[in-house]
Amino acid sequence: YIERLMAAFDDFKNFEKNGWEERASTYGNWAVTSQIVPIAVEALNLSKDDKVLELASGPGYGTKEISKKTKNVLGTDFAESMVQEAKNLFPALKFEQADAEKLQFEDNSFDKVFCTFGVLHFAHPNKAISEVRRVLKAGGIFVFTVWAPVEESPFFGILSEVISQLGSFDVGLPDGPPIDDFSYKERASVKLLAQGLDMINFQAEDNVFDTGASPSKMPTVYREVGVRSKGLLDAQDPKKLPEIEEELVSRFKKFEEEGTVKMPFPYRIVTARKI
């Protein structure tokens, strides 16, 4: 069973990688993460001598923020096009392609590791966390962010409710780990401890994000910011899709202010130390 599950998650990994390769030029248009990055970077408690690795660096916002405190920072992403986008945006900084589950760095290489929302997209998060521990120096710090549980997050909850009501989740997408696996304090602590990391802080943050999009654009937003959400929408019965999209637009009207959707995007900042 475990082998079958791992194989299925490998399919998910390819699905995610292909999706993020396509998203490099559009992700930044809607990136709520760019608002969150400065707050999350504070949790790293950086000094100018820290050697820092960012995982799932995407367009490079985290690496850029970290570089304000230490010049010894490297941004990595498994999607080549994301790495190129980051290099284009921040040509003075260092970025390279890397698989978080199989890092090519030596043991005890970094003082700190940072990852905003990437853990949600890893096919085998335990492998990635094990690799984080390996490359961290003794007592090194890992800071990562995840979204709040689905029931607290309208953006994720609305899509789930509408698909349940009008569409289907059984559309042949590859299975992946639960999107909110690290969104609960106790569960996150247990998972980190299993990989040799001691959770020292679990910070629940509220955030209201101005999407810059009208309710009518929200189906497009789902397609441009998320691989799973795009896959789920695009795989629906074409006859039902117009009704699904119409319902999504309708649901987001209650969050409309001055023509754009402004909605809660609660998240968690998790800090762990190498044991």
N, C-alpha and C positions, 0 to 999 in steps of 0.2 A: 504493500500500500504506500509506504513512504517513498519508494523508488518511483512509483507512478505519479505521486504528488510532485516530486522533484522534477520529473520530466515535464509535467503539465506547467509547472512554474517556469521552466526553461522556455516553453512556448510563450508564456506571458512576458518573459524578459525580451525576447525577440520582438514581440508585439509593441512593447514599451519603447524599445530602442528605435524601431522604425518610425514610430509615432513622433518621438522627440526629434529625430533627424528632420522630419517635415516641418516641425514647429518653430525652428530657430528664429525665423524672421517675423513671426506673428506673436510669439509668446509674450514679448516685452510690451505689446500693445495693451495687455490686460493685467500685467503682472502685479497682483496685490502683494506679492512677496517683496517687491522693491520698497514698499512702505514699511515692511516688517523687519527687513534686514538690519537697519541700524540698531533697533531694539535688541535683536537677537545677538548681534556682535558684542554688545555691552556685556552679555553673560560670559563671554570668553575672558574678560578681565585681562586684556592684552597688555604686554610690555613691548618695548621697541626691540628686544632681543628674542622674542618668541618666533619660533619657526612653525608656520601654520599651513595646514592642508585643508582646502575646501573640496568636499565631495559634491557631485551633482551641481556644479557651479553655474550651469545654464548660461545666461548672457553675461555673467560675471559681476553681478551687483555685490555679492558677498565679498568676493576677492577685492573689489575696489574699496569697499568700506573697511576691510581689514588692513589694507595697504596704507590707510591714514595713520595707523598706529605702528605697524611693523612692515618693513619692506620685504621681509623674508616670507612671502606667501605664494602658494601655488594653487591655482584653480584647476579642477579636473572634472570631466564629464564623459559619460560613455558615448554620447552622440557627437560625432565629428563635426557636424554642422553647428552645434551649440558652441563647441570650442572655437570654431572659426568666427562665429558671431561675437563671442567675448573678445577675441583678439582684435576684431574690427572696432569694437566699441572702446576697448581699453588697450591700445597697442603697447603701452609702456609696461604692462603687467604680464606675468607668466601664466599660460594656460596650456594644458595638454590633455589628450584623450586618455582615459583610464577607466577600468572596470572596478567599481568599489568592492566587488566580491573577490577580486584577484589583483590586489595592488602590487605593483612592481617595486615598491620601496623597501629598503632594508628595515629590519626590526629597530624599534626605538629611534625613529628618525624625526619625529615631530613633537613639539611641546603641546600643540593643540590641534584638534580637528573640528571642522565646522560643516554643517549640512542643513540647508533650509529646505524642508519638505521633500527631500530626496528619498528618505527612508520609506516613504509611501510607495515609491516606484521601484524599489528593489525587489526582485523576484525572490531572493533568499536573504532577507534582512539579517538573519543570524550570522550568515557568512560575512556580510559587510561589517557588522559590529565586531565580529571576531578579528577581522582585518584591521579595523580601527584600533582595537586594543594592541594588536601586534606592532603597528607602526608608531604608536604613542610611546613616549619616554615614560619611565617610572613616575607615577603620580600625575601623568598628563591628563588633560581635560578634553572631553568630547561634548560639544554643544550642538543640539539639533532641534528643529522645529517640526511639529506635526499639526494638522488641523484638529479642532475639537471633534468629539464624536458626532456622527451624522445627525443624531437627533437634536444637537445644538446648533447645527450649521444649515441655515436655509438653502444655501447654494447647492449643497449635496442632497439635503433632504427633499427639496422640491423635485429634483430630477428623479429621485428614487420613488417618490409618491406618484408622480405622473406616469412613469413607466409601469409601475405596479397596477395603476388604474386603467391605462389605455393601451399599453404595449406589452412587452415580454422581456424578461431578463435571460430567457433561454434562447439566445440567438447565436450561439457558437463561439463566443469570445473565450479566449484562454483563461483558465482559472488563475487567480493571483492571491497573495496574502490579503487579509482584511485591511481595508484602507485606514481603519482607525485602531489598528493593533497597538499602537503606542500612545493612544489618546487618553488612556486611563492610567492613573498614577501607579496603582499596585501592579497592574499587568506590565507596564513599562519597566518598573523596578525589577521584577522577576526575570524578564527577558534580558535585561542588561546584566544582571548579576550572573546569569547562566553563561555569559561570555566574558566574565572577569572584569566587569565595570560596576562601580558603586554609584547609584544615582544620588546626587547630593542636592539637587534642586529640581522641582517640577512646578513651573510657573504657568498659571492659567491667565491668558491675556484676552481681553475683549478688544475688538477692532471693528470699526465701521469703514467699509471700503466703498469709495465712489468708483463704480465700474467705468464711468464715462460713456456708458451705452444706454440707449433707451430700452424699455422692455421688449420692443420688437426685435432687438439685436441679440437678445439673450441666447437663443439657439445657436447663433454664430459664436458667441463667447464660449459656450460649452465645447464647441468643436475646436476652438483655437487655443484654449488653455489646458485642456486635458485629453490624454490619449484614451483613457477608459470611457470618458463621457462621449467623445466623438465616435468611438467604436460602437458604443451602445446605441446612440441615436441613428447612426448610418445603417445599422443592422436591423432596424425595425421594419416591419411590413410597410412597403411604400404606400399602400392604401391607407394605413393608419397614421403615417408620419405627419401629414398636415394637421391632423387633430391633436397629436401629441405636441407639436410645436406651438399650435394656437393656445393650448392649455398652459404651456410653459410661459408664454408671453402674458397671458391673463394672470398667472400666479405672481409674476414679478411686478405687476402694476401697483401693488400695495407698497412696494419699496421705492416707487418713483418719486423723486424730488427734483423740481426744476428740469424735468426732461430726461434725467438719468437715474439709473438704479443705484441706490445707496443702501447697502445691506450689511448686517453683522457677519463678520468672518472671524469668529473666535478661534484661537490657536493656543498651543502649548510650547513653552521653551523648556527643553529637558537638558540638564547638565549632569554629566557622569564623570567619575575619576577612575583612572586605571588602578586596579588593586595590585 
